[in-house]
Amino acid sequence: HELNDAMGMLPGPDAFKAAIFFIVILLTLLPTTSSRSSDDKQHKKRPPNVVILFADNLAYDDVGTFQTNNNKSSNDSSSRTPRTDTLATQGLKLLHWNSPAVLCSASRAALLTGKYPIRTGVYPRVFEPDAQHGLLGNETTIADYLQQEGYATKLVGKWHLGSRPGYLPIDRGFDEWFGIPYHMSGGSLDGHVCGKERDPNGTLWLPLFDGRDIVEQPVDLTNLAPRYVQEAREFILEHASQQQPFFLYMAFSHVHQLCAPRFAECQWASSHFSRGGGGGKEGHSFRAEFGDAVEEMDWILGGVMDALDEAGSEVSDDTLVIFTSDNGPWTAEQSCAGSKGPFKGTWLKEHVSDDCTACPSEYKPSPLPGQKRRCIYPGTNYEVMGVSCGEDSGLGSAWEANVRMPAIVRWKGSGVPEGQTSSEMVSTLDVLPTVLSMIGKDIPIGSEVDGIDVTDVFLGQAQSSSSSLPLREGEDNQNETSRRRSERALFFWRDGFKTGPLPAPFGRFDVVAMKIGWYKLWFWTKSSHYNADEEVYHDPPLIFDVLNDPAEAYPLDPDKHDDLIRHALHLMSEHKASIEWSAPLTLARDPKYLPCVNVESGCRTRPLPLDLDGGGDSIDQAEER
């Protein structure tokens, strides 16, 4: 009727021509609109898969492609990490990635929530096996967000954010979990029994969980790595075949050492990477050196990448892969841990008394004439040599060796550059907001996320600037995102102060250092953990250019950096004012919370072996029990 009315309005013979023209226009437009609608539905962009590969205490210099004394290639036989090196050639290598915390529970909470640990209460220490609490349920994790967007979510490996029911990964956004609830030194193994400092009752067996259930206690390390790979592979292939986006959080149990006091047997690997032979009297097959543990971690990473390839190029290319580490090497563990590389912490070494000794975990200084570094495990004959406190600038500290992390991002189908590097300052805090941005999801207002969206960095679009101060009026060489990043500061919190509201040895939790670009400002200096050297306050702060001085050896003249110091103090004041302090969650402990598959079986899923400890260094720990 509308067409007839339109035709009737046209006079004379022109009406026929106009009608034909009008009909042709309609016939041209209608099929096009329908076709576009159908095409949009058919080719609607599916959100990318997300894989996060998160190592445990793996140092920057432990990864071949990040080693500073040479340029490792992906086929360099001397590299311990050929698969990780290959990943770097396929993506972007980030040279200034920072851990936001000095210990692993807090680092993991920061990864999953995008928040500093002071906001989530995950401080001052890690969650021990008998922790009363864990990451609270009012925190929204990246797994929660992705689950809400229809993603299948799975954690394979280490959790370390609570081991009681109600605090497990299944309670924090993960559909599935297969792994160990805390660090590898958290319990005894058949063949490696913890000392009485950690396990006075002899029932602290390291558990393996599948979902909410303990399926193995103690875990069998001879085949743990292949099982990790198999769990990841099955998850990837299952959801790829269903065309469902997936989030895999592969939290390696490597390269954290095993529990004390067996210092000479402190590392582990599954059978094909171990040095222990066939087990039994000749040695247990999970015994390994640190390099073996690094190689096996790299092998697991390779297994995950192979599973993505097996799922097809469309899946592999449309998967955002992020690789990094929670923290750096536990320096006092020496051969059981990694290398500080160029991050020597030289200033600390030169300013801490050489009489101060840092011991491996659970060992105590006990010097003798001619043995200044002697450390003993209380109540035993075990003794090892420690290191000077000035050299202990790794795990537990805010020196570069513990906060500068190896990091790689790959997403072939998105424009992430291949085989390139970025020197932009990035933090583990940024993973959550950046992943959500890249899948097109906004972070809810009021979530107090400390991380920022660094999509432009991941895509190689960031405009680098050597300036560490905000742009002045009239300076227009950066876009808004880059401007915000140039004004950004990272804050490094830690405990270990002599005094404060927390019980000894924690003292208080405070900002000891901060970064603005490549400038690092120190307000309080101290070695790692709870060594005997006391914290030293600096006013004005020590300033290091960690781009040109990664060893933190040569403080800059504060008189020449007045603007930087004023700006830093202002940012720190704003940061602290923004925090609603959460009570520390990691201090409350009770043995009744220890994971135990069955009290009547002694918290074991299999009988005690006759040769419980498999021999020892100097005493039989099994007999001592």
Buried (B, 14 or more C-beta within 10 A) or exposed (E): EEEEEEBEEBEEEEBEEBBEEBEEEEEEEEEEEEEEEEEEEEEEEEBBBBBBBBBBBBBBBBBBBBBEEEEBBBEBEEBBBBBBBBBBBBBBBBBBBBBBBBBBBBBBBBBBBBBBBBBBBBBBBBBBBBBBBBBBEEBBBBBBBBBEEEBBBBBBBBBBBBBBEEBBBBBBBBBBBBBBBBBBBBBBBBBBBBBBBBBEEBBBBBBBBEEEEBEBBBBBBBBBBBBBBBBBBBBBBBBBEEEEBBBBBBBBBBBBBBBBBBBEBBBBBBBBBBBBEEBEEEBBBBBBBBBBBBBBBBBBBBBBBBBBEEBEEEBBBBBBBBBBBBBBBBBBBBEBBBBBBBBBBBBBBEEBEEEBBBBBBBBEBBEEEEEBBBBBBEEBEBBBBBBBBBBBBBBBBBBBBBBBBBBBBBBBBBEBBEEEBBBBBBBBBBBBBBBBBBBEBEBEEEBBBBBBBBBBBBBBEBBBBEBBBBBEEEEEEBEEBBBEBBBBBBBBBBBBBEEBEBEEBBBBBBBBBBBBBBBBBBBBBBBBBBBEBEBBEBEBBBBBBBBEBBBBBEBBEBEEBEEBBEBBBEBBEEBEEEEEEBEBBBBEBEEEBBBBBEEEBBBBBEEEEEBBBBBBBEBBBBEBB
